[in-house]
Amino acid sequence: MNTSRDRARELDARDPLRAFRQQFLFPADETGEPLIYLCGNSLGLEPRRTREIVDEELDRWARLGVEGHFEGAAPWFSYHEVLAEPVARIVGATADEVVVMNSLTTNLHLLMVSFYRPTPQRHRIAIEAGAFPSDRYAVASQARFHGYDPDEAVVELAPRDGEVTLRTEDVCDWLERHGEDVALLLFGGVNYYSGQAHDMERITAAAHEAGGTVGFDLAHAAGNLRLRLHDWDVDFAAWCTYKYLNSGPGGVGGAFVHERFADDPELPRFAGWWGNAPDTRFEMPERFAAQRGAAGWQLSNAPILAMAAHRAAVEIFDRAGMDAVREKSLALTEYLLGLLDEIDSDRLEVITPSDPAARGSQLSIRVAHGGRELFAALRDDGVIGDFREPDVIRIAAAPLYNGFEDVWRFWNVLRENELRR
Ligand SMILES: *Cc1c(COP(=O)(O)O)cnc(C)c1O
């Protein structure tokens, strides 16, 4: 393998998404040198356009006051509608199937109100072992809310002994054998810890076959993988927008509800005025009449400043296209894996699956000993990644703003650290 810096520069020169890098703001060290930012799986970088588009809304507020709700090209009253099409393209859905609202964990709860409908015979929730804590708390509290003991109702599907990631066939087998009492399967699209991308299509089919509903937490998948939520027949999904979607800290969340449920008034849900059909919303009807599709799950009027930041980010995805983003992501991770192979170390091991279809932009590097110290040393040398207890360094090259030279710089710092030991 050619491990020279020039090789990385060559790859960058040939990258069709290269120009997008200029549209983002990079944190820099005291000398002004851009940091090696490989943390888009945790907090994506700020697009240059974000400030401008947020300023436009501040300006409209100053000029129009309350009339901003109905005036201009994107009035606040229907601001979420402007986002529906481009967001639908990112997650592989129709515009009716997505809505931008609230935040991730809130949306998971709201959707579980509708899609976790336990009965004594079928009340269990299947999740992946090692799911993100917020998701575990959310499902446990939903089980408890319905009167079940979470220790019994929540089942964690674990990898085989000695393996780090779940095999799809084991998930499907398990559903076939034990799925009769599973009301809901809730998985991450990409596991936040291992970086494993699940085969959402096969898992959805197996869970449906077993008679359950299926939801995905796409925190680490939206803006990362090529998703086809509609075609895969997923029942519901939720995601945050501050990771790969670059929409700012605590940014507004997203939700997907399959078309099959678009006009189902019987589906229980927690309602609020913003989910009411827009033509009667301001008549303040006595009875709630849900708007068609995912938008019918909205509760409150939209947080416009956060929505504006999301809009700036989504416009960039629309110009680049998810296919190109995914293609470059695959090339970046493959490049990094090749470089890592060239480091002679007795303690580093990539635990993310080697099958390209089973990973996104993140590689999780297990450090057998001294992981914390290594991570601190990398930070001192300008690398921004993150460390997850007990022993994993997560590195993600985000295709819209990271290039091959970023990956090379990270690798070089890591290599020098290992050589010095
Ligand atoms: C980032 C992340 C969250 C964070 O939830 P918020 O409600 O946005 O704070 C939840 N679940 C997963 C899997 C995540 O990766």
The ligand as an SDF file (V2000), in Angstrom:
LIG
                    3D

 15 15  0  0  0  0  0  0  0  0999 V2000
  -26.7110   10.3600   19.6110 C   0  0  0  0  0  0  0  0  0  0  0  0
  -27.6920    9.3220   19.9900 C   0  0  0  0  0  0  0  0  0  0  0  0
  -28.7890    9.6180   20.8190 C   0  0  0  0  0  0  0  0  0  0  0  0
  -28.9620   10.9890   21.4180 C   0  0  0  0  0  0  0  0  0  0  0  0
  -30.3000   11.2350   21.7210 O   0  0  0  0  0  0  0  0  0  0  0  0
  -30.8540   12.7330   21.8390 P   0  0  0  0  0  0  0  0  0  0  0  0
  -32.2710   12.5220   22.1590 O   0  0  0  0  0  0  0  0  0  0  0  0
  -30.6060   13.4160   20.5330 O   0  0  0  0  0  0  0  0  0  0  0  0
  -30.0890   13.3960   22.9460 O   0  0  0  0  0  0  0  0  0  0  0  0
  -29.7020    8.6130   21.0600 C   0  0  0  0  0  0  0  0  0  0  0  0
  -29.5490    7.3690   20.5400 N   0  0  0  0  0  0  0  0  0  0  0  0
  -28.4950    7.0560   19.7510 C   0  0  0  0  0  0  0  0  0  0  0  0
  -28.3660    5.6880   19.1850 C   0  0  0  0  0  0  0  0  0  0  0  0
  -27.5360    8.0140   19.4720 C   0  0  0  0  0  0  0  0  0  0  0  0
  -26.4770    7.6960   18.7320 O   0  0  0  0  0  0  0  0  0  0  0  0
  1  2  1  0
  2  3  1  0
  2 14  2  0
  3  4  1  0
  3 10  2  0
  4  5  1  0
  5  6  1  0
  6  7  2  0
  6  8  1  0
  6  9  1  0
 10 11  1  0
 11 12  2  0
 12 13  1  0
 12 14  1  0
 14 15  1  0
M  END
$$$$
